[in-house]
Amino acid sequence: MNAILNSTIITALNSGFINKKECEEVIVDTTIMEKNISYPTVLQIVSCINALLAD
């Protein structure tokens, strides 16, 4: 993983996308986001059963 990161940084420096000054300080966002979790409700279960019985 470090080899890929090093290669990416060297390529960006050589291509002019970033300069050495921009590499002096790195900010890492470690925010954890909850996934959109939906728990089944009675209405959802009844709707599913109705749909299966309608077929």
PDB file of N, CA, C and O in Angstrom:
ATOM      1  N   MET A   1       0.828  -1.184   0.000  1.00  0.00           N
ATOM      2  CA  MET A   1       0.000   0.000   0.000  1.00  0.00           C
ATOM      3  C   MET A   1       0.879   1.256   0.000  1.00  0.00           C
ATOM      4  O   MET A   1       0.586   2.232  -0.690  1.00  0.00           O
ATOM      5  N   ASN A   2       1.950   1.213   0.779  1.00  0.00           N
ATOM      6  CA  ASN A   2       2.855   2.373   0.812  1.00  0.00           C
ATOM      7  C   ASN A   2       3.507   2.617  -0.540  1.00  0.00           C
ATOM      8  O   ASN A   2       3.731   3.761  -0.934  1.00  0.00           O
ATOM      9  N   ALA A   3       3.811   1.534  -1.250  1.00  0.00           N
ATOM     10  CA  ALA A   3       4.440   1.688  -2.565  1.00  0.00           C
ATOM     11  C   ALA A   3       3.488   2.394  -3.534  1.00  0.00           C
ATOM     12  O   ALA A   3       3.912   3.238  -4.323  1.00  0.00           O
ATOM     13  N   ILE A   4       2.206   2.045  -3.469  1.00  0.00           N
ATOM     14  CA  ILE A   4       1.220   2.693  -4.342  1.00  0.00           C
ATOM     15  C   ILE A   4       1.082   4.164  -3.979  1.00  0.00           C
ATOM     16  O   ILE A   4       1.034   5.021  -4.861  1.00  0.00           O
ATOM     17  N   LEU A   5       1.018   4.463  -2.673  1.00  0.00           N
ATOM     18  CA  LEU A   5       0.907   5.856  -2.230  1.00  0.00           C
ATOM     19  C   LEU A   5       2.132   6.661  -2.650  1.00  0.00           C
ATOM     20  O   LEU A   5       2.003   7.774  -3.161  1.00  0.00           O
ATOM     21  N   ASN A   6       3.321   6.098  -2.435  1.00  0.00           N
ATOM     22  CA  ASN A   6       4.558   6.796  -2.832  1.00  0.00           C
ATOM     23  C   ASN A   6       4.590   7.047  -4.330  1.00  0.00           C
ATOM     24  O   ASN A   6       4.955   8.136  -4.774  1.00  0.00           O
ATOM     25  N   SER A   7       4.211   6.048  -5.104  1.00  0.00           N
ATOM     26  CA  SER A   7       4.206   6.187  -6.555  1.00  0.00           C
ATOM     27  C   SER A   7       3.223   7.273  -6.999  1.00  0.00           C
ATOM     28  O   SER A   7       3.521   8.060  -7.898  1.00  0.00           O
ATOM     29  N   THR A   8       2.059   7.309  -6.364  1.00  0.00           N
ATOM     30  CA  THR A   8       1.049   8.312  -6.700  1.00  0.00           C
ATOM     31  C   THR A   8       1.541   9.719  -6.392  1.00  0.00           C
ATOM     32  O   THR A   8       1.355  10.638  -7.189  1.00  0.00           O
ATOM     33  N   ILE A   9       2.171   9.883  -5.229  1.00  0.00           N
ATOM     34  CA  ILE A   9       2.683  11.207  -4.835  1.00  0.00           C
ATOM     35  C   ILE A   9       3.803  11.653  -5.766  1.00  0.00           C
ATOM     36  O   ILE A   9       3.829  12.808  -6.193  1.00  0.00           O
ATOM     37  N   ILE A  10       4.720  10.757  -6.081  1.00  0.00           N
ATOM     38  CA  ILE A  10       5.838  11.101  -6.976  1.00  0.00           C
ATOM     39  C   ILE A  10       5.310  11.493  -8.355  1.00  0.00           C
ATOM     40  O   ILE A  10       5.779  12.461  -8.954  1.00  0.00           O
ATOM     41  N   THR A  11       4.329  10.733  -8.854  1.00  0.00           N
ATOM     42  CA  THR A  11       3.747  11.048 -10.162  1.00  0.00           C
ATOM     43  C   THR A  11       3.066  12.410 -10.139  1.00  0.00           C
ATOM     44  O   THR A  11       3.207  13.191 -11.080  1.00  0.00           O
ATOM     45  N   ALA A  12       2.326  12.702  -9.065  1.00  0.00           N
ATOM     46  CA  ALA A  12       1.647  14.002  -8.956  1.00  0.00           C
ATOM     47  C   ALA A  12       2.658  15.143  -8.880  1.00  0.00           C
ATOM     48  O   ALA A  12       2.450  16.199  -9.477  1.00  0.00           O
ATOM     49  N   LEU A  13       3.753  14.933  -8.149  1.00  0.00           N
ATOM     50  CA  LEU A  13       4.800  15.962  -8.068  1.00  0.00           C
ATOM     51  C   LEU A  13       5.444  16.184  -9.431  1.00  0.00           C
ATOM     52  O   LEU A  13       5.619  17.326  -9.856  1.00  0.00           O
ATOM     53  N   ASN A  14       5.795  15.107 -10.114  1.00  0.00           N
ATOM     54  CA  ASN A  14       6.462  15.209 -11.412  1.00  0.00           C
ATOM     55  C   ASN A  14       5.548  15.799 -12.479  1.00  0.00           C
ATOM     56  O   ASN A  14       6.021  16.458 -13.405  1.00  0.00           O
ATOM     57  N   SER A  15       4.250  15.567 -12.358  1.00  0.00           N
ATOM     58  CA  SER A  15       3.295  16.069 -13.346  1.00  0.00           C
ATOM     59  C   SER A  15       2.878  17.508 -13.075  1.00  0.00           C
ATOM     60  O   SER A  15       2.260  18.144 -13.929  1.00  0.00           O
ATOM     61  N   GLY A  16       3.209  18.026 -11.900  1.00  0.00           N
ATOM     62  CA  GLY A  16       2.865  19.398 -11.572  1.00  0.00           C
ATOM     63  C   GLY A  16       1.478  19.569 -10.969  1.00  0.00           C
ATOM     64  O   GLY A  16       1.007  20.695 -10.808  1.00  0.00           O
ATOM     65  N   PHE A  17       0.819  18.462 -10.633  1.00  0.00           N
ATOM     66  CA  PHE A  17      -0.505  18.566 -10.015  1.00  0.00           C
ATOM     67  C   PHE A  17      -0.412  19.082  -8.584  1.00  0.00           C
ATOM     68  O   PHE A  17      -1.315  19.777  -8.116  1.00  0.00           O
ATOM     69  N   ILE A  18       0.665  18.752  -7.888  1.00  0.00           N
ATOM     70  CA  ILE A  18       0.908  19.249  -6.534  1.00  0.00           C
ATOM     71  C   ILE A  18       2.354  19.706  -6.447  1.00  0.00           C
ATOM     72  O   ILE A  18       3.180  19.351  -7.288  1.00  0.00           O
ATOM     73  N   ASN A  19       2.654  20.499  -5.420  1.00  0.00           N
ATOM     74  CA  ASN A  19       4.040  20.876  -5.195  1.00  0.00           C
ATOM     75  C   ASN A  19       4.458  20.411  -3.793  1.00  0.00           C
ATOM     76  O   ASN A  19       3.622  19.959  -3.009  1.00  0.00           O
ATOM     77  N   LYS A  20       5.743  20.522  -3.486  1.00  0.00           N
ATOM     78  CA  LYS A  20       6.250  20.021  -2.201  1.00  0.00           C
ATOM     79  C   LYS A  20       5.619  20.738  -1.020  1.00  0.00           C
ATOM     80  O   LYS A  20       5.446  20.138   0.041  1.00  0.00           O
ATOM     81  N   LYS A  21       5.274  22.005  -1.181  1.00  0.00           N
ATOM     82  CA  LYS A  21       4.648  22.774  -0.104  1.00  0.00           C
ATOM     83  C   LYS A  21       3.321  22.142   0.309  1.00  0.00           C
ATOM     84  O   LYS A  21       2.974  22.122   1.490  1.00  0.00           O
ATOM     85  N   GLU A  22       2.577  21.623  -0.682  1.00  0.00           N
ATOM     86  CA  GLU A  22       1.287  21.004  -0.392  1.00  0.00           C
ATOM     87  C   GLU A  22       1.428  19.664   0.331  1.00  0.00           C
ATOM     88  O   GLU A  22       0.463  19.175   0.917  1.00  0.00           O
ATOM     89  N   CYS A  23       2.603  19.079   0.293  1.00  0.00           N
ATOM     90  CA  CYS A  23       2.831  17.790   0.957  1.00  0.00           C
ATOM     91  C   CYS A  23       3.329  17.954   2.395  1.00  0.00           C
ATOM     92  O   CYS A  23       3.484  16.961   3.106  1.00  0.00           O
ATOM     93  N   GLU A  24       3.581  19.179   2.827  1.00  0.00           N
ATOM     94  CA  GLU A  24       4.098  19.393   4.179  1.00  0.00           C
ATOM     95  C   GLU A  24       3.060  19.092   5.254  1.00  0.00           C
ATOM     96  O   GLU A  24       3.406  18.599   6.327  1.00  0.00           O
ATOM     97  N   GLU A  25       1.787  19.384   4.975  1.00  0.00           N
ATOM     98  CA  GLU A  25       0.729  19.147   5.943  1.00  0.00           C
ATOM     99  C   GLU A  25      -0.401  18.383   5.267  1.00  0.00           C
ATOM    100  O   GLU A  25      -0.902  18.784   4.217  1.00  0.00           O
ATOM    101  N   VAL A  26      -0.785  17.291   5.880  1.00  0.00           N
ATOM    102  CA  VAL A  26      -1.850  16.460   5.320  1.00  0.00           C
ATOM    103  C   VAL A  26      -2.989  16.415   6.322  1.00  0.00           C
ATOM    104  O   VAL A  26      -2.776  16.159   7.507  1.00  0.00           O
ATOM    105  N   ILE A  27      -4.198  16.664   5.841  1.00  0.00           N
ATOM    106  CA  ILE A  27      -5.380  16.599   6.690  1.00  0.00           C
ATOM    107  C   ILE A  27      -6.155  15.337   6.313  1.00  0.00           C
ATOM    108  O   ILE A  27      -6.503  15.130   5.151  1.00  0.00           O
ATOM    109  N   VAL A  28      -6.414  14.511   7.300  1.00  0.00           N
ATOM    110  CA  VAL A  28      -7.131  13.251   7.073  1.00  0.00           C
ATOM    111  C   VAL A  28      -8.499  13.340   7.733  1.00  0.00           C
ATOM    112  O   VAL A  28      -8.607  13.629   8.925  1.00  0.00           O
ATOM    113  N   ASP A  29      -9.525  13.094   6.960  1.00  0.00           N
ATOM    114  CA  ASP A  29     -10.892  13.110   7.485  1.00  0.00           C
ATOM    115  C   ASP A  29     -11.248  11.697   7.932  1.00  0.00           C
ATOM    116  O   ASP A  29     -11.330  10.781   7.115  1.00  0.00           O
ATOM    117  N   THR A  30     -11.458  11.530   9.228  1.00  0.00           N
ATOM    118  CA  THR A  30     -11.776  10.207   9.770  1.00  0.00           C
ATOM    119  C   THR A  30     -13.223  10.131  10.246  1.00  0.00           C
ATOM    120  O   THR A  30     -13.558   9.346  11.133  1.00  0.00           O
ATOM    121  N   THR A  31     -14.064  10.950   9.651  1.00  0.00           N
ATOM    122  CA  THR A  31     -15.476  10.948  10.019  1.00  0.00           C
ATOM    123  C   THR A  31     -16.105   9.608   9.642  1.00  0.00           C
ATOM    124  O   THR A  31     -15.896   9.097   8.542  1.00  0.00           O
ATOM    125  N   ILE A  32     -16.865   9.058  10.557  1.00  0.00           N
ATOM    126  CA  ILE A  32     -17.549   7.797  10.304  1.00  0.00           C
ATOM    127  C   ILE A  32     -19.014   8.104  10.024  1.00  0.00           C
ATOM    128  O   ILE A  32     -19.694   8.734  10.834  1.00  0.00           O
ATOM    129  N   MET A  33     -19.484   7.655   8.883  1.00  0.00           N
ATOM    130  CA  MET A  33     -20.867   7.890   8.493  1.00  0.00           C
ATOM    131  C   MET A  33     -21.660   6.600   8.663  1.00  0.00           C
ATOM    132  O   MET A  33     -21.210   5.525   8.266  1.00  0.00           O
ATOM    133  N   GLU A  34     -22.847   6.718   9.258  1.00  0.00           N
ATOM    134  CA  GLU A  34     -23.714   5.559   9.368  1.00  0.00           C
ATOM    135  C   GLU A  34     -24.292   5.233   8.001  1.00  0.00           C
ATOM    136  O   GLU A  34     -24.562   6.125   7.197  1.00  0.00           O
ATOM    137  N   LYS A  35     -24.478   3.947   7.751  1.00  0.00           N
ATOM    138  CA  LYS A  35     -25.112   3.544   6.505  1.00  0.00           C
ATOM    139  C   LYS A  35     -26.613   3.734   6.638  1.00  0.00           C
ATOM    140  O   LYS A  35     -27.155   3.788   7.742  1.00  0.00           O
ATOM    141  N   ASN A  36     -27.261   3.832   5.511  1.00  0.00           N
ATOM    142  CA  ASN A  36     -28.701   4.005   5.487  1.00  0.00           C
ATOM    143  C   ASN A  36     -29.349   2.650   5.791  1.00  0.00           C
ATOM    144  O   ASN A  36     -29.664   1.879   4.884  1.00  0.00           O
ATOM    145  N   ILE A  37     -29.539   2.380   7.073  1.00  0.00           N
ATOM    146  CA  ILE A  37     -30.080   1.098   7.511  1.00  0.00           C
ATOM    147  C   ILE A  37     -31.574   1.250   7.748  1.00  0.00           C
ATOM    148  O   ILE A  37     -32.010   2.153   8.463  1.00  0.00           O
ATOM    149  N   SER A  38     -32.351   0.366   7.148  1.00  0.00           N
ATOM    150  CA  SER A  38     -33.801   0.380   7.310  1.00  0.00           C
ATOM    151  C   SER A  38     -34.223  -0.950   7.910  1.00  0.00           C
ATOM    152  O   SER A  38     -33.952  -2.006   7.339  1.00  0.00           O
ATOM    153  N   TYR A  39     -34.877  -0.902   9.044  1.00  0.00           N
ATOM    154  CA  TYR A  39     -35.363  -2.108   9.689  1.00  0.00           C
ATOM    155  C   TYR A  39     -36.803  -2.347   9.255  1.00  0.00           C
ATOM    156  O   TYR A  39     -37.572  -1.397   9.113  1.00  0.00           O
ATOM    157  N   PRO A  40     -37.176  -3.606   9.044  1.00  0.00           N
ATOM    158  CA  PRO A  40     -38.534  -3.877   8.571  1.00  0.00           C
ATOM    159  C   PRO A  40     -39.585  -3.496   9.612  1.00  0.00           C
ATOM    160  O   PRO A  40     -39.422  -3.745  10.807  1.00  0.00           O
ATOM    161  N   THR A  41     -40.648  -2.897   9.134  1.00  0.00           N
ATOM    162  CA  THR A  41     -41.770  -2.548  10.002  1.00  0.00           C
ATOM    163  C   THR A  41     -42.913  -3.512   9.702  1.00  0.00           C
ATOM    164  O   THR A  41     -42.883  -4.238   8.709  1.00  0.00           O
ATOM    165  N   VAL A  42     -43.906  -3.509  10.561  1.00  0.00           N
ATOM    166  CA  VAL A  42     -45.063  -4.385  10.355  1.00  0.00           C
ATOM    167  C   VAL A  42     -45.732  -4.059   9.026  1.00  0.00           C
ATOM    168  O   VAL A  42     -46.135  -4.963   8.293  1.00  0.00           O
ATOM    169  N   LEU A  43     -45.853  -2.775   8.713  1.00  0.00           N
ATOM    170  CA  LEU A  43     -46.492  -2.372   7.462  1.00  0.00           C
ATOM    171  C   LEU A  43     -45.728  -2.907   6.253  1.00  0.00           C
ATOM    172  O   LEU A  43     -46.341  -3.368   5.290  1.00  0.00           O
ATOM    173  N   GLN A  44     -44.401  -2.849   6.292  1.00  0.00           N
ATOM    174  CA  GLN A  44     -43.601  -3.362   5.179  1.00  0.00           C
ATOM    175  C   GLN A  44     -43.782  -4.870   5.030  1.00  0.00           C
ATOM    176  O   GLN A  44     -43.864  -5.378   3.912  1.00  0.00           O
ATOM    177  N   ILE A  45     -43.845  -5.581   6.144  1.00  0.00           N
ATOM    178  CA  ILE A  45     -44.011  -7.031   6.090  1.00  0.00           C
ATOM    179  C   ILE A  45     -45.396  -7.388   5.547  1.00  0.00           C
ATOM    180  O   ILE A  45     -45.525  -8.284   4.713  1.00  0.00           O
ATOM    181  N   VAL A  46     -46.431  -6.689   6.019  1.00  0.00           N
ATOM    182  CA  VAL A  46     -47.792  -6.940   5.536  1.00  0.00           C
ATOM    183  C   VAL A  46     -47.885  -6.616   4.049  1.00  0.00           C
ATOM    184  O   VAL A  46     -48.526  -7.357   3.304  1.00  0.00           O
ATOM    185  N   SER A  47     -47.267  -5.538   3.602  1.00  0.00           N
ATOM    186  CA  SER A  47     -47.277  -5.172   2.194  1.00  0.00           C
ATOM    187  C   SER A  47     -46.600  -6.250   1.351  1.00  0.00           C
ATOM    188  O   SER A  47     -47.070  -6.576   0.261  1.00  0.00           O
ATOM    189  N   CYS A  48     -45.520  -6.790   1.846  1.00  0.00           N
ATOM    190  CA  CYS A  48     -44.797  -7.853   1.128  1.00  0.00           C
ATOM    191  C   CYS A  48     -45.670  -9.101   1.035  1.00  0.00           C
ATOM    192  O   CYS A  48     -45.743  -9.731  -0.020  1.00  0.00           O
ATOM    193  N   ILE A  49     -46.320  -9.451   2.115  1.00  0.00           N
ATOM    194  CA  ILE A  49     -47.200 -10.640   2.118  1.00  0.00           C
ATOM    195  C   ILE A  49     -48.353 -10.416   1.141  1.00  0.00           C
ATOM    196  O   ILE A  49     -48.687 -11.313   0.367  1.00  0.00           O
ATOM    197  N   ASN A  50     -48.963  -9.230   1.169  1.00  0.00           N
ATOM    198  CA  ASN A  50     -50.045  -8.917   0.236  1.00  0.00           C
ATOM    199  C   ASN A  50     -49.594  -9.044  -1.208  1.00  0.00           C
ATOM    200  O   ASN A  50     -50.322  -9.572  -2.048  1.00  0.00           O
ATOM    201  N   ALA A  51     -48.397  -8.564  -1.495  1.00  0.00           N
ATOM    202  CA  ALA A  51     -47.865  -8.632  -2.856  1.00  0.00           C
ATOM    203  C   ALA A  51     -47.654 -10.086  -3.275  1.00  0.00           C
ATOM    204  O   ALA A  51     -47.918 -10.447  -4.422  1.00  0.00           O
ATOM    205  N   LEU A  52     -47.179 -10.918  -2.352  1.00  0.00           N
ATOM    206  CA  LEU A  52     -46.958 -12.338  -2.669  1.00  0.00           C
ATOM    207  C   LEU A  52     -48.295 -13.053  -2.871  1.00  0.00           C
ATOM    208  O   LEU A  52     -48.415 -13.908  -3.749  1.00  0.00           O
ATOM    209  N   LEU A  53     -49.299 -12.707  -2.060  1.00  0.00           N
ATOM    210  CA  LEU A  53     -50.597 -13.357  -2.206  1.00  0.00           C
ATOM    211  C   LEU A  53     -51.353 -12.895  -3.436  1.00  0.00           C
ATOM    212  O   LEU A  53     -52.190 -13.629  -3.961  1.00  0.00           O
ATOM    213  N   ALA A  54     -51.069 -11.684  -3.903  1.00  0.00           N
ATOM    214  CA  ALA A  54     -51.744 -11.142  -5.079  1.00  0.00           C
ATOM    215  C   ALA A  54     -51.304 -11.861  -6.350  1.00  0.00           C
ATOM    216  O   ALA A  54     -52.041 -11.885  -7.336  1.00  0.00           O
ATOM    217  N   ASP A  55     -50.118 -12.441  -6.333  1.00  0.00           N
ATOM    218  CA  ASP A  55     -49.608 -13.142  -7.535  1.00  0.00           C
ATOM    219  C   ASP A  55     -50.270 -14.430  -7.678  1.00  0.00           C
ATOM    220  O   ASP A  55     -49.985 -15.169  -8.620  1.00  0.00           O
TER     221      ASP A  55
END
